[in-house]
């Protein structure tokens, strides 16, 4: 389905502004540095999490977002972060990845759209969302607890 002019040209910038508010940045600063190793980021969007990734701990990020127009805005932040990032323009449900293939799964302000997590058994899931986007999988609470209890 073709996106409208609004979805292609205006919406990515409006979402970037809305999700870059001070409370969001504070939450990102607490959660995103927990990521390590190979990271799968659902809803990478415009790359607002990138400044909070710890280059000494994160080897590679696979950033998933169905909106390629969001990826345009993410590229600048990705270059500044100095971390290898692969952008994938798919919905998370359509992502052809094996379970247990990532060290960390990151999901911010996006519903978790997979029934099984692609993180390793010893992996982490660093997630937070607004109440409006809280349709995460039933297993998300388990992953949040594992993240907060892990070193």
C-alpha angles and dihedrals in degrees: 000000000000117000121235124244088257093054093047102041112019110025096063091056094045092050090047091055094043095050094043094068119131096257090052092049091050091052092046090051089057100043111029097060087064089073118104141168117000108004130199111199116195111206098012086172112164094351098257091151094056098088089056098052113107107232091202091059105032116074100178140351128211104200116200124197127141092216109084087187088068089053091062090063093043095059095076092052091045092054091050093049093059094216125126107254130182113199116211120193098209139105110258092245090059095049110122099218133130120245115256093025099120134061094213135020116202124196121170125174092346132097114254101247104188125082093212125041120241091212121111118255089259091041132109138235113210107193143155134159145170117265088255091061098043099116092116123152118276089251094060094090089055090053092047090053092048090051095050093047095045119092 
